[in-house]
Amino acid sequence: MAKPVRTQAIREQPSAGHRTGKPIWYAPTAVLGDAIAAAVPVYLGFAMGHGTNATAYVMVATAAWLLVRGARGRYAERHLGERVGIGPTLQDWLVLIGLLAVVRAATGEESPFLIAMAALLPCAPTSAVGHTLLHRHLLARRRDGRAVRRTLVIGQANAVDGLVSHLARRTDHEFIVVGVCPIGDDNPQTLAPIAARLGTQAPPCPSADSAPVLEAVRQLAVDVVLVVPGPSLTGMRLRRLSWALHGDECPLMVVPGLTEVARRRVVVSSVAGLTMLNVAPPLRHGLAMLVKAVTDRLGAALLIALLSPVLAAVALAVRLDSPGPVVHRQIRIGRGGQPFTMAKFRTMVVDAERLRHRMARTNEHDGRMFKIRRDPRVTRVGRLLRRYSLDELPQLFNVLQGRMSLVGPRPPLPDEVVGYNEMERRRLAVKPGLTGLWQVSGRSDLSWDETIALDLRYVDNWSPSGDLEVLVRTVRAVVAGTGAY
């Protein structure tokens, strides 16, 4: 019961007739932002570096960038303001470079190549920033119950409860349940009203199914119907229901039950008249993994060189603050369950491990991790290091050795792993990371279930663009210091 209550508390139910779509100014704002992202750097680059024809170059580059973005559906309403990551924008930028290279070859243009590349570089990140601002605005509207779609959920009672509860955990999506239509005599536990009810057997007359559903759709001003298939909702029965809904111009979406699967891994195909979902396996081998391994080691080496003054300063502060070694070494579990020695700057007193067993009852975390917001074992310098994650910097040497990755799940302790179930052990399928979704999503403020969910999302949906996005978000999370203790 608690989860649906949260949905009601966070989102105000949009009234029937209230416009629930995205603001009409999203599309022109996105187009204007992309135009500026292309025009300004190109003009500055050519005006300062080439001196002539800067205006012509601006017009061509801007038109090409808008053409690429529009052709790839970036201005479609379903995409505007939604979180897509930096990957698609980088793909658009590569298409832009290819398109302009063809134009350059076809016209015989002889502008300086390096100036052109430097002028085009800011297009992708600037457009990504503009899209992020729209995304934040959209999230704020959805938390207030706006820019959402009034939704009717159809399925067996337990399936309806599962879907409504899952939607209730987050407010960053477009669905707000205004009614449910259970199949059978069982009543769902959700607070959403029962708008209609279907029998467990398909009726001889299709209208016996469609009539109550269509009546509920009209009375509640439903924007979309979500259907959870089950043994009582066969393919033909679902097909007939879709005919009725589509005849009333109401979209229908089928929820297959898969969770935390990235869109890029799912392909819809039709075979012998059957609609199938092809779910690709997670990336574990191939060129992408080789690029990740090389990037990890080169990135770690570069960061060690750049941050060497910081490493020296932190080491001196730890030495002067309290007696004991500067670096704390601890056994952690890596990929495939293999133990390794992880290095961190010491942030606690020397006998912290012995004191931990005495303080077991004071654990404030709901899972297997041991976390106390005001841990008395933490030193004065240690609190500062933890707040800004400076104690994690020696792990760069673990990354350099190939034991860890720059991005990945949190490296667990051996006694945590002993209690893992089959699902939790899946987080050991990849190398642990210096940072990860856990680091940028609240850290110690997260519950155990939330931590595991984030780690599994990363393990199953890893991609190079996802790693880049996490690294960018890490900078903001470290500066804010939220959830670090």
N, C-alpha and C positions, 0 to 999 in steps of 0.2 A: 504493500500500500504506500510505502514511503516515497518511492520513485515518482508515481503519478502525481503525488501531492507537490513534489518539487516542480513538476512541469506547470501545474496550476499556479504555483506561487511566483515563479520566475516570469512566465509569459502571460500577459493579459490576453484572454480569448478575443480574437478579432470578430467583430460583429458581422452578421450576414449583410452582404452588400458593401462592406468596407473593402477598399482596394488593398489586396494583399501582395501585389507584385512589387518588383523592385522599382525605385524611383526612375522616372523617365529621363532624368538628367545623367544617369550612369553612362549611357552609350556616348553622348556627345562629350562628356568629361573624359572618358577613356580615349576617344579619338583625339581630342585636344592635347591630352597628356602625351600620347605617343607622337603627335606631330611636333610638340616642343622638344621631346626627347631626341628626335632626329634632327630638327632644324637648328637648334642652338649650337650643339657641338660641331656640326658640319660647317655652319657659317663661321664660327670662331676658328676652326681648324684651317679652312681655306682662306679666310680673310687675312689671318696672320701669317700663314705659311706659304700661300700661293699668290694671293693678292688680286687675282682676276677670276671672273666668272663665279664668285662665291654664291651669288643669288641663284644662279642656274643649278649649281650643285645642290643647294639646299632644296630646291623644288623637286629635283629628281630623287634625292635620298628620302625626303619626307613622303613623297607619293609612293615610292617603292616600299617603305616601311609600313605605311597604312594599308597598302595593297596586300602585303604578306600577312599582316595581322588580321585583316578582314577576311582573306581567303581561308585562313586557318580557324575561323570561327571565334576569334577573341572578342568580338563585339556582339555576339549573340547573347540574348538575355540570360540564358541558362549558365553562361560562363562569367558574366560581369559580376565582379565582387566576390566570386567564389575562390577558395584557397586552391591554387594549382601548383605552387612552388615555382622555383626559378627555372626548372628544366624546360618547360614549354617555351618560355621567353628566349632562352638560349638557342633552342631549336629554330625559333623564328629568326633569330639573328643570323644563324648560319645560312638559312634560306635567303635572307636579305643579301648576304655577302655573295652567294652564288648568283643571285639575280643581277646584282650590279656588275659582277664580273662578266656576265653574258652581255649586258648593255655596253660595258666598256669595250669589249672585243668587237661587238657589232658596229659601234659608232666610231671606232678608232680613237677614242678619247685617250689623251696622254697626260692626264693629271698625275702628280707625284703619288706613287702607290702608298708610301709610308704615311703621307699626310692623310690620304683617304682612309686608311685603316685606323689611324689614331682618331680621326674625326667620327668614325662609326662605332668605335668601342663603347662609348657611353650609352648608346641606344638601348641595349638590353637592360643594364642595371637601372637606368632612369625610368624606363617603362615599368620594370618590376616594382620600383618604389611607388609609382603612381597606382598600380594595381593593388598593392598592399594597403594603401590609404583607403581605397574603395572597399577593400575587404574588411577593414576595421569599422568603417561606417556601417557596412551591412551587418556585421556581428552585433553592433550596438542596437540596430533596429530590430534584429531578431530577438535579442534579449527582452525587448519591450513588446514583443508580440506583433511586430510589423514585418513586412517583406517575407511573410510565411504563406504556406498553402494549407487551407482548411482540409483536413484529411479524415477519411473514413477507413477503418481497418476491418478487413474480413478474414476470418479464419476460425479454427477451433479455439476454445477458451484459453488453453495453456499457451498456444502459439500467439494469440492476441496479447496476452499478458507479457510474454517475452519481448515482442516487438515494441509495445508501448513503453515498457520499462527501459528497453535499450535506447529508445528515442528520448526518454525523459532524463537520461544521464547527461545529456549535452544540449546546449542551446545554439550551436553554430550551424544547425541544419534548417531546412525550409519547411519541415513538416510539423504541424501542431494538430494533435488528434482531437476532433470535436465529437466523434461518435465511433462506436464499434458495432460490428455485426457478427456475433458468434454463430458458429455452426454447431447445432446440437442443443441439448437442454442445459448444459453447464453454463454458469455465469462467470465471466471474467472478473478478476479482482481489481482491475483498473477503475479509476474514478470517472473515466469517460462514460457518458450515457450509452445505454444499449439502444441504438437507433432502429435496428431491425434484427431479425433472427432467421436463419436458414436451417432446413432439416438436414439430417445426416445423409439422406439418400437423395439423389437427383430426382426431381419430380418429373412425371411424364410430360407435363406442360412447361416449357422453358420460362414462360412468364411468371410462374409461381416463384422462381428464383429472382428474376430481374425486377419484378414489380415492387417488392418491399425495399430492395436496394435503391432503385431509382427514386422511390418516394423519400427515403432517407437523404439521398443526395440533394434532392430539391429542397427539402425542408431545412436542412443544415447548411445550404449553400456551399456544398463541398467542392473543392477545387481538384482533388485527386483521390483516387481509391487505391489503397494498398491491400494486396491480397497475399496471404501466407498459405501456400499450397499444403495439402494434407491428404490423407486417405479418403476423406469425404468430399474433396474438391478435385475431381478428376479432370483430365485435360479437356474433354469435350464439354463438361459443365463449366469450366473456366472460360472456354472459348465462347460459349453462348452468353455468358455474363458479360464478356468483353464486347460482344456485338451490341448488347443493350446499352451499355455505358457509352460506347463510342457513338451510338445513334443519338444519344443525349449530349454529345460533345464533352463527355467527362473522361479524362485520361485514366488509364489503369496501369498500375505498376505491380509486378510480381516480385515478391521478396523471397529469394531462394534459401535464405538461412545462412549463407556465408558471411562471415564477419572479418573485418580488418584485412581485406584483400584489396591491394591497390588496383585502380582502374586499368592501368597499363597491363596488368596480368590477366585480364578477363577479355575474351573475344567471344562475341555472339555469332553462332553459325547456324545454318539451317541444313539439315540432312534428312532426306526422304520425308520432307514435310514436318520434321521435328525440330523445334528450337532448342539448341544446346548451348551451354556455357562452357567454354574451354578455358580452364584456369591453368595458366603457365606455372611451372615450378619456380621457386625463388632462385635468384642468381647465386650460384655457388662456385662456378668454374668459368673459364674462358677469359676473353680479353678484358672484360670489365673488372674481374677480380685481380688480374695482373696489374691493371692501371691503379686499382685501390692499393695494392701492396707497394708499388713503386711510389705512389703519392704519399703514403703513410711514412715511409722511411725518408724520402727527400724532405717532406714537410717537417718531420721531427728534427732532422739535422739542421734545417734552416731556422726553425724556432729556437733550438738550443743555442745556435750562434747568435741570433738576434737578442735573445733573452738572457744571455750569459751575465750581464751586469745585474739584472734582477735576481737571478739565481744566487749570485754571490752575496747580494745585499740581504736576501731572505735567509741564507745560511748563516750569515753573521748575526742577524737578529735572533734567530733561534738559539744560537750558541750563547749569546749574552743574556737571554731571557730566563733560562732555566737549565739546570744540570742535565746532562744526557747527550746522546748522539744527535747530530743535526738531521740525519736521514733515518726515517723509520722504515724498516723492511718487514714485510708481512706476506705470508703465503696466501695467494688467491688462486681461484680456479679459472682456467682459460678455456680456449676452444677445445671441444671434445672431452672436457672434464680433466684436462691436463693441468697439474699445479705449476705455478711459477712464483717467483719472488717479486712482489711489486714494491716500488720505492715511492715514498712520500716524505715531504718535510715533516718532522715531528711536531705535532700540535698538542700533545698531551704529556702528562708527567710520565716518568720512566716506567713505573709499575702499573700503567693503565690497564693492561690485560688482566692482571691479578685482581684489580679493583672492579673490573667489569662483572666478574662472577658474583661479587658481593652486591652489585647494584642491579641484578637481573630483574627484580620486581619493580624497578623504577622505569623500565623501558616504556617510552611513549609511542612507539611504533606498533602498528597492529599486525605486523608480519614477523618474518624471521630476522630482519635487520634490527640492530640495537641502536636506537637513537634517543637522545635526551636533549631537549631544547637548551637547557642551561646545565650542561654536563660539567660537574666540578673538576673532572680530570683534565679539562682543556686549559692550557696556559693562556696568559694575556696575549702574547704574540699569536698563539694558535687561533684565538678567536678571530683576529684580523685576517689571518691567512685563510681560514675556512670561509669567511664571509665572501672573499673575492677569489676563492679557489686557487690561491697561490700555492697551497700545500700540494696540489696535484702536479705541479710542474716537473718534478723528477720522473714522472711516468713517461715523459718524452723519451727517456732512455730505454724504457720498456718497449715503446713503439719502435725505436731504432733497432732494437734486438729482434723485432718480429713477434714478440709475445703479446702485444696489444696493438690496437688500431687507433687512429685519431678519433674515429667515431664508432661507437658500438654500445652494447649493453653495459651496465655497471658491473665491474669485476666482483664476483661474490666470494665470501669466505667459505672455507671447507665445511664448517658446521652448518652454514646455511644450505649448502648443496646437499648435505646428507638428508635433509628433510624435504627435498624437492619431489613433487609428483611428476608424472610423465609430461604434462604440459609445461611446467616450470623448467624442466631440464632442457626443453627446446631452446631456451635462451643461450645455451652453451654451444649451439651450432655454429656460431661465428666468434671471432675474437672479441674480447671485451674492449671497451673504448675509453679514451681519455675524457671524451664528452659523448653525449648521446641525447636521445629524446627525454630521458629521465632528468638530465642536467638542465635542459632548457624548458621543462614543463612544470617546475615546482620543487624538484629535488626532494628534500626530506619532508616537505609538506604533503607529499603524495602518500596515499594509502598503499599497502602491499599489493592489492589487486590492481590498482592503477599503475604501479611500477611494472608489474609483470605484463600488463596489457601493452604498455608502451614498448617494452623490450621485445615482445613477440611481434608487435607491428613492425619494428625495425628488422628483426630477423627474417620475417616473411616477405617484406616489401623493400628490401635494401636496393638502392640505386645510387649511382655517382652524383646525380643532381640532388638527391635527398641528403647525402653527406654534406654537400656544399651548403645546403640550406641550414642544416644543423650547426655547422661551423659559424655561419653568419649569426644565427640566433644565440650562439654561445656567448659571443661578445656582449650582447645586450643582457643576457642572464647573469654574467659575471659582474658586470658593472652594477646591476640592480641588487645583486646579492640575495635575491628572494629565495627562501627555503633552505639557505645554507647555514648549518649549525652542527 
